[in-house]
Amino acid sequence: MNMRDGPKIRLYVEHPLGDGQTIPLTRDQAHYLFGVMRLSEGGQVLVFDGQSGEWLAEVVDAGKRGGALRCVAQTRPLQMPPDLWLLFAPIKKARTDFIVEKAAEMGAARICPVQTEFTNSDRIRQDRLQAHAVEAAEQCGGTFVPHVDDLQRLDRLLANWPADRHLMFCDESLSGGATPAIDGRKGMPWAILIGPEGGFSQAERARLAGLPQAMPVSLGPRILRADTAAVAAMTLWQLSLGDWA
Ligand code: SAM
């Protein structure tokens, strides 16, 4: 289907999709489709559930507090992102939202907020951040939605770090040094680690230095804000090892 001629609305649904499958709508979804977007019965939308690719669906019931769609045909298969986790220390609300949105757009498979020694916040609203990831996938044409984890302590995560997962440790103390080539390990599980505004503590640096899977990386001669660093690191990784090549 040519997207220019087809429906523009993309909706993430938590319901299995398949030929002729009916999808019940939540109150919020019904409000958005029928109240905001003014769709009525027979109108078309694109839906995805994060597992079954993207489907063209038709409105079969348009109510005020609910409704239903029916799958007509698959328009795109599921496209999984590379096996990349983004670990980052939450910062201010708007900037944390930005990091989650960009991580979903740029192809992270999992988003892991981590509490480091210098992290200011000790809680996050996981449900709100997950909703940002869903919205980003709806906007960017993704068929997969990365899971946003609850906040967990970095030291505990590193204590059980998977043996086969490489870690691109974005280390501000290396700023100005050469950025090492990270290619040569394509197709393997990876993670990127971005610190908080205060950077990493000496203890965290020592812990990371002792982790064989960790590779310290410079992101150039300037100290970037954490949100900028997350986007820069993902760009670097996607170009060298991800699905941009
Ligand atoms: N307060 C720290 C300082 O002045 O050195 C800066 C922390 S920076 C705002 C937040 C995070 O972004 C860092 O912990 C690091 O993960 C990443 N970062 C920023 N600039 C970087 C660079 N040039 N090289 C590597 N990582 C960088």
Boltz pocket constraint, residues with backbone or C-beta under 6 A from the ligand:
constraints:
  - pocket:
      binder: B
      contacts: [[A, 169], [A, 170], [A, 171], [A, 172], [A, 173], [A, 174], [A, 175], [A, 176], [A, 193], [A, 194], [A, 195], [A, 196], [A, 197], [A, 198], [A, 199], [A, 200], [A, 217], [A, 218], [A, 219], [A, 220], [A, 221], [A, 222], [A, 223], [A, 224], [A, 225], [A, 226], [A, 229]]
      max_distance: 6.0
